[in-house]
Amino acid sequence: MAPMDDGYNRQASRELTKLLPALKFLRPYLRQVIVAGLALVVTATITLSIGQGLRLVIDQGLSGQSDALLERSILIFAVLVVGLTVGTFVRFYFVSWIGERVSADIRLAVFNHLIRLHPAFFEENRPTEIQSRITTDTTLLQTVIGSSVSIALRNVLMFFGGIVLLVLANPKLSLIVMVSAPFVIAPILLIGRRVRRLSRSSQDRLADVGTHAGESLRHVKIVQSFNHEARDEAEFSDRVGEAFGVAVSRIRQRAVLIALVMLLVMAAIAIMLWVGGQDVVSGRATPGDLAAFIFYAFIVAGAVAAISEVFSDLQRAAGATERLVELLNATDGLPEPAQPAVLPVGEELTLKAQGLGFAYPARPEVQVLGNIDFAVQPGEMVALVGPSGAGKSTLFDLLQRFYDPSQGRILLNGQDLRQLRRNDVRERIGFVPQDPVLFAGTLRANVLYGKPDATAAEIDEALRLAHATAFVAQLPGGLDAMVGEGGVGLSGGQKQRLAIARALLTKPAILLLDEATSALDAESEHAIRLSIEELKGRCSILVIAHRLSTVRRADRILVLEDGALIAEGGHDALVQGNDLYARFARLQLDGERLPAA
């Protein structure tokens, strides 16, 4: 059995080493760690000393029938108890504080790292699963660091200290402990392996439960629109059932482990009582010696039981740490330049695309854009027209450097985007997506999202240009009105206008409008068109549009199809010279629309 145990121990040790990356988060709090460690040593020492106090009370106070000796023994015992109480308070407070602080620091570190990663990372890693790691895994680490590690270290001290005192108190009875130890440890090693495996599976099933619930509740309108509630309930029930089944298996194994360890420990203590009782009857030991020995035997047995329970928690924490470290070590596919170029502040910018080609990292075999060349002069308005899948929105992603081109380059004032800091690029570009995104909070916080220090006059101007002043004034609380996640409580047109105001507030040099008028009624669309006309000349505007009324106001029109730029020019010239654009214009004049991208 030894080779198997050695292999298991090596494997368990390797798994526990996965906790080591979490130790770097303890370094800023070394003083608190030292205080907690000292308190832990003091409480363990006092607990072990209580056995000697118990021996004195029995042998000198009770057996000696001396009031003075009994009072002195009780006084010593009381002092030990007071010291244990104070030490326990200090240990519990500082250890719990460290656990909460380290857990918070890890959450911050993971979030701060992920929020700056390029979007391709989130194509391969589900945000809902990442959310589970940031919450569930860090909570598990907080429990382990703030409790389990302290319990484990304390019981290790108690175990070895108790063994030493057992040998000093009665070497013969100590042999019984030594002989019993392998029988107690063997189940911990054998059953503990299955418990660890089930614990990991339980965490995975719980993550599936959270992911399914998050997706269904986040898109509850779609769920209800398709009368999918019953099927979602059934699927969620299946996932909950799987998680419960794995958890029950884990609980059953742990219950068997704990019960078996208790049975073996109690059997060993019964043997010790019988052997020790014979020594007391024959006069070879005092009742105090036997009481102290039994006390230490319980201490050692309790330490073994506690360590066996904590060990599985440590292994679960090792798995959680490994998953969090994976997130912290995730590399950014868009590295910042070592010596970034600088864009002129407050000046107009020229935008150029030269030989531009792109394929998404997850689908490198599919060419989304190919060999595209165009230029946008300061103050110019350029419209992008084309069917769905032509690459228009992808082009906007490249302009904001969410991805780097596979071929060619994009230039701002002659500087390749890859030679500029991403923040510098995005500070000069305003973006209004086709599906506006609003965050839970006030309207003011959403409008100020890109420029928190904007003045009241700047906010009013942005709302006016976005034709949002009237409806904001009608809301209870105005700009301080609360909206739910995703802008719940607002119409599509209202959300679109707020998104436009948010982009305009930053006073961008280049404004990207991805079908920004798609959700507006005719009156609001007319107002936005007038605003765009007013913005012409103040900043460069690139607009993805499917409404002819918007396209015709552009200085130039770029026509894309299957990722290629197939035509460029004004409206009249394209109607005469390009079949795709002519068909687009004809459909619009007939009251139809080209399918939105």
N, C-alpha and C positions, 0 to 999 in steps of 0.2 A: 504493500500500500504506500510505502514511502515515496517511490518515484512519482506516482500519480499526485500525491500531496505536494511534492516539490514542484512539479509542473504547474499545479494549480496556484501555488503560492507565487511562483514567478509571474504567471499570467495576471494574478490579482495585483501584484506589486506594480507590474507594467501599467495596469489600468489606473491604479491610484496615482501614478506619476503624472497622469493627465490633469490632476488638480494643480500641479506646480505653476502653470501660467497664471493662475488666480492669485498666487502669492505676491506678484509684483504690485497688485492693488493694495496689499497690506503695508507696503513700505512707507507711504506718507503718514501712517498711523502707528509708527513703531512705539511711541510712548504709551499709547493705549494698550498695545499688545503686551508690552512689558508689565504694565500694571495688572492686566488680566492674568498674565502668566504667573506673576508673584502671588496673586490672590488664589490662583488654582493650586499652587504648591502649598500655600499656607493651609487652605481648607483640606487638602488631602492629608497633610501632616497631622492636623488636629483630629481628623476623623480616625486616623490610625492610632493616635494617642488616647482616644476615648477607650480603647480596649484596655490600656494600662490603668486608666482611671476606674474602669469597671472592676478590674482585679483588686485594686486597693480598697474599693468600697466593700467588696465581698470579704476579702481576707482580713483587712485591718478594721473596718468599720463594723461589719455584721458578725463575722466569726470571732473577732477580738472582743466583742461586746463592750466597746469603749465609745462613749458619747463624743469625746474629743476627737478621736481618730475618725469617727463617722462624720462629724461635722467638717473636719479638714478634708476628708475624701470627697464629700459632697461639694465643698467649696471649689476644690480643684476641678471637679467634673463640671460645675456651673461655669467656671472661667473658660473651660474648653468649649462649652456650648455657646457662650457669648462670642468668643473668638470665631467659632465656626459660622455663626449667624452673620457677623460683620463681613467676614471673608466671602461668604456666599453671596451677599448683596453686591459687594464690589465686583466679584467675578461675573455674576449674572449681568450686571449693568453694562460693564465694559465689553464683555463678549457679545452681548446682544447689540450694543451700539456699533461695534466693529462689523458685525454681520450686516446690519442695515446700511451702513455707510459704504461698505465694499460692494454690496449688491447695487446700490444707487450709482456708484462710480462705474461699474461694469455696464449697467444699462446706458449711462451717458456715453461711455466709450464706444459701445456697439452702435448706438443711434448716430452719434456724431460721425462715425466712420461710414456708415451705410448711406446717410443722407447726401454724401458727396460722390458716391459711386455712380458710374455711368448707367444709363437705363438698361443696357444690355444685360447687366447683372440680374435685374429683376425679371427678365424674360426667362432666365434659367432657374430662378429661385422664387418661389411663391411668396408674396408679401405677407399673406396670412400665416404661413409657416414661420416666417421671420418674426412676426409679431408674437407668436407663441414662444419662440426662443427668448425674446427680450423679456417677456413677462414670466412664463412658467419656469424656464431654466434658471433665470436669475433669482426667482423666489426660492427655488430649491437650493441654490448656492447660499442664499441668505440664511436659510434654515440650518444648513450644514456648518457654515462658518460661524454663525451666531449661536449654535447650540451643539450640533453633533461633534464637531472637532473638539470643543471644550470637554464634552462628556467623554469622548474617546481618550484624550490626554489624561484627564483626571482618573479614569479607570485604569489606564496603563500604570500610572503611579501607584494607585491603590493595589493593583495586582502584584506588582513587584515588591512594594513595601509590605503588603500582607504576607507574601511568601517568606520574606526575610524574618518577619516577626513570628510567623508560624514555626519556622525552624528553630528560632531562639526560644520560643515558649515550650515546644515539645517536639524534639526531633523524631520520636517514634510515630506520633500521630501525623507528622508532616509527610512521612512516607506514604500514608494512605492518600494524602492529597496528590502527591507526585504520581502515584499509580493510577488515580482516578482521572487525572488531567487528560491523558490521551483519549479516554472514552468520552469525555465531554467535548474536546476540541474536534474529534473526527466528524461528528454530525454537523458542526458549524462549517467545516470545510466542504463536506459533500453536499449537504442541502443548501448551503449558502451559495453555491455555484448556480443551482437552479433558480434560487431567489433572485440573483443578480440578472440572469437572463430574462426572467419574467418582468423584472422591474424596468428593464430597458424597453421591452415590448409594450409594457403598460404606458410608458411615456409617449411612445410613438402613436398608440391608439388614442390617447388623450389629445395629442396634436391634431389627429384626423377629426376628432369630435369638434374641436375649436375651429378648425378650418371650414368644415361644412356649415356650422352654425353662423360663422362670420359671413360667408358668401351668401347664404340664404337671406339673412336679415339685412345685409347691405343692399341686396337687389330685391327687396320684398315686393315692390310693385310688379316686377316681371313675374315673380313667383305667383302672385295672386292673379295677375292678368291672364296667365295660362292655366289657372285652376290647378296649380302644381302643389298645393299645400299638402294634400294627402300623401303624395309620393315623396315629398321632402320629409314629411314626418316619418314615413316608413324607412327612408334611407338614413335619417338621423337616428332613428331607433336601432337600426342595424349597427351603426357605428358605436352608439352608446352601449349596446349589448356586447359588442366585441370588446370594448374597453372594460366593461364590467366583468366579463368572463376572464380576461387576462388578470384583472385585479384580484378576483376571487381565487384564481390559481396561485397568485403570488401570496395572498393572505393565508391560504391553506398551507403552503409550504413554510411560511414564517411561523404560523401557529404550531405546526408539527415540530419545527426547529426549537421554538421556545419551550414547548411542553416537554420535549425529549431532554433538553438541557436541564430543565428544572427537575425532572425525574432523576436523572443521573446525579445531579448535585445533591439533591435531598437524600438519595441513597448513600452517597459518600458521607454526608453529614451524620446520618443515622449510624453508620459503622463507626465514625469517629466518636459519637456520643457513647456508644457501647464500650469501645476500647478505653476511652478517656474515663468513663464512669467506673470501670474496673480499677483504673489507677487511683482514682479518688478514694474509692472504698478501701483499697489496700494501703493507702497512705503515701503512695509514690508521687502524688500530685495534690495540690490544694484545689478547693472548689473555685477559687479566683483564677487559678491557672487554666482550669478547664473552661470557665466562662470566657476568659480572654481569648483562648484558642478558638472556641466556637464562634466568637465575635469576628475574629480574623478570617475564619473559614467562610463565614457568610460574606465578609468583605470581598474575599478573593472570588467566591462564586458569583456574587453580584457584579463584580468587575467583568468577569468572563461573559456573563449574560448580557451586560450593557454593551460590551465591545462587539458581541455577535450581532446585536440589533443595529448598532451604529455602523457596522462594517458595510451593510447593504446600502445604507444612506450615503456613505462615502463613495461607494461604487456608482450609485445613481448620479451623485454630484460630479463624479469624474466624467460620465457621459455628457452631462449638461455642460461642463466646462469645455469639453472637446468641441461641442456644437457651437458654443459662443466664440471659441478661439477661431473656428473656421470662418465665422463672420468677420472677426477682427483682422484676420489675415487675408481676407478677400482683396484681390488686387484690382486696381482701377485700370480699365482698358484704355483710358484717355489720360495719359500722364501729362502733368504740367511741365512746360519748358523750364530747363535749368536757369536760363537767363531770358526771361520773357521780354518781348518787345512791348512798347508803350503806345497806346492810342492817344491822340490829342484830345484833351478834355474840352467839351463844349463846342467842338467843331463838327461840321458836316462830314459824313463818311461816304466814300465810294465803295460799292460792293461789286465784286467780279467773281465769276465762276469760270474756271479754265479746265477743259477736258474732264469734267466731273463725272465720276462713276462710283456706284455704291451697291454693295450687297450686305444684308444684315448678317452679323456674326453667327446667328443661330441657323441661317440658311445661306451659306456662302455660295451655293451653286445657282441661286436665283439672283440675276442681275436686276436690281430695282431701278437704277439710273445708269445711263451710259453716255459718255462723251458729250456732256452738256456744257455749252459756252454761252454766257450772257453777261451783261454789265448793267448796273443800276446807278445812275448819277444822283448826286445830292438833290433832294426835293422832288425826284421823279416818282410817279406812280406807275407801277407795273402790275398787270393782272396775269394770273396763271389760270389757264383753262385746259381741261382735259377730262376724259372719262375716269371712273373709279379705277384705281390701281395704276394710274399713269405715273405716280411718284411725286405728286405735288406736296403732300404733307411730309413725305420723307425729305424732300428738299428743305422744308422749313426746319426739320430736325437737324440737318447738317448745318444750316445757317446759324443755329444756336449752339452748335458743337455738342449735341447730345451723342453724336457719333462722328468719327473721322471718315473722310472719303476713302474708298478702296483705290480709286485712281484720281488723278488731278488734284486740284486745290481750290480753296475759297479764299479770296483776298479782301481784307478791309483796309482801305487806304494803302494798298500795295503790300500789306503784311499778311502772311499765311496765318489762318486761324490757329494752326498748331503751334505757332510761335507766340501766341497771346495767351494770357491767363483767361480761363473760362469765365471767371467773374467779370473781368474787364469787357469781354465780348457781350455778355448778357446784360451788363449795366447799360449798354448802348442800344439794345434791341428790346422793343416792346412786343408782346405776343398775346394774341387773343385766339384761343382754340375754338374749334367748331362746337365742341361740347364744353361749355364753361364749367370751371371747377371753383366752387366756393367752399370755405371751411366753416365748421361750426363756430359760432361767435357772433359778434355784432357786424352790421354792414360796414361800419367805420373801419373795423379791423381788416375786413376783406379789401376795401378800397385802398387802405394804407399798406397793403401787403408788400408792395415793392418799394415804398418810400415812407417809412414810419414817421419821419420828421416833417412831412408836408404841412404847409400852413392851411388855414381854413379857406383862404382865397384860392389856393391851388386846388383844393378838394372841390370847391364850388365850380371852378372852371372845368375840371375833368368831368364832373357830373353833367354840366351843361353840354359839353361837346358830345357826351355819350347819350344825351337825351334821357337822363335818369333823374333829373332834379324833381320833376313833378311827382313821380310815383314814390320816390324816397320821402318826400315831404308828407305824403298821405299815410305812410306807415306809422303806427303807434311808436313813438320814440324816435322817428326819423332815422338818422344814421346810427343811432344807438339801439335800434331794433335788433332782436336776436334772430338768427337763422339757424336751422339745423344743419347737420352734416350733408354736404352736397348741395346746400341751398334749399333744403326742404322748406316749403312755405312760400316760395317765390315761383312765378311763372318762368317758362323758358326764356321769353323775351326779356324779362326783368334781370334774370341771371346774366344774359348775354350783355346787356347794357352795363351792368356792374363790372363785368370782366373787361369791357372796353374802357370804362373809366379807370380801372386799376392800371391798365397798360398805359393810358395817356398821362396818368399822374407822374410817371417817371420821366416824362419828356424825352422819349427815345429818339435817337438819330435815325433809326430804321424801325418801322412799324410793320409787323407781320400779322395779317388778318386772314385766318383760316376759315373762310365762309362765315364771317362774323355777323352777317345779317340774316343767317338762315332761319333763326328762331323768332324773327321780328314780324310784327304785323306791317301792313303797307304804310301806315302813318309813321311808325317808329323807324322803318327802313328808310323812308324818305328823309327823316331827320338825321339818321346816321350818314346817309349819302351826302347831305349838306355839310355835316361835320367833317367827312373825309375831304370834301372839296376845300373846306377851310384849312385843313391840315396840309393840303398839297402845297409844296414849297417850303413848309416848315421842317418836314422830315421826309425821308424816303419811305414809300409805302409799297409793300408787296402784298397783294390780295389774291387769295384763292377764291374764285367766285364762279357761280353758276347762273347768276341772274344777269341778263344782258344789260339791265339798267345800271348795274355796278361796273361791269366790264367796259362799257362804252366810255366811261369817264376816265379810264386809264390813259396814260401817255403812250404806253406800248402794251401789247398783249403777247404773252408767250404761250404757245400751244404745245402741250405734251401728250404723248401717246406711247404706251408700253415702255416708259422710262426714257424716251428720247424726245429731244426738242425738235419738233418737225416743222415749226413755222414761227415767225416773229414779225410783228408790225402793228399797224393800226387796224381799227375795226373794218373800215371800208375795204382796205387792201386785202385783209384776210378773208372777207366774205367772197371776194372775187378769186383769190388765189389758193385757198385751202379748203378741201372738201370737208374735213372734220369740223372746222370752225363754221363753215357755211351751214352744215347740218345743225350744229349747235344754235346758231342764230335763227335758223328757220323754225326749230322747235320752240324757241323762246317767243318768237313772233306769233306762233300758233297757240301760245298760252301754255306750253308744256315746259318741263325742265329736264335738263340733263341729269342723270342720277348723281347724287352728291358723293364726294369721296369720303 
